[in-house]
Amino acid sequence: MSSVPVGQLRRHWQERIPFNRRCGFVVTRWDDDGVRMEVDDADDLSNGVGSIHGGVVAALVDTVANAAAITVGDFAPGAQVATVSMTVNYTGPARGHLAAEAVCGARGRSLRSVHVDVRDDTGAPVAAGLVVVKVSSP
């Protein structure tokens, strides 16, 4: 199976997916150990009380997990990823700059279990997620 270069995946996730672009998700690391995506607080992402909306945090968890499910070079053009289940535990207010680190813990033939840790710019925990992602061959 021929894989897609990491740079192409990074650009696709950041620039070619309209929702990710709208939220301002930026891929700052993508390698075999995992994926890191970041987002800055913006008025459009606010919940109205000075924090990034929990739905945006959940979307960040979902997005970075799907990316981390395909870091091993087994993602061929035409393959698809889809969230099967997702649990997000919010552990603190989401303010300022957020960074989400995702690591794929278990890789089955088509199902991948991904752990996500979201922290603010002070390093304080904001959320933890567990996402099961289905990877389908073309």
JOZI-V51730 format. One record per backbone hydrogen bond with DSSP energy under -1.0 kcal/mol. CO is the residue of the C=O (numbers start at 1). NH is the residue of the N-H. Records with the same first field share a line. If there is no record, write none. Layout:
CO=NH / NH
This chain:
5=9
6=10
7=11
8=12
9=13
10=14
11=15
12=16
17=21
18=22
19=23
20=24 / 25
26=38
29=36
31=34
34=31
35=102
36=28 / 29
37=100
38=26
39=98
42=45
43=46
45=53
51=47
53=57
54=58
55=59
56=60
57=61
58=62
59=63
60=64
61=65
62=66
63=67
64=68
65=69
67=70
68=71
75=4
76=79
80=136
82=134
85=132
87=130
89=128
93=95
94=52
98=39
99=119
100=37
101=117
102=35
103=115
106=113
110=135
111=108
112=133
113=105 / 106
114=131
115=103
116=129
117=101
118=126 / 127
119=99
120=123
124=120
126=91 / 92
127=118
128=89
129=116
130=87
131=114
132=84 / 85
133=112
134=82
136=80
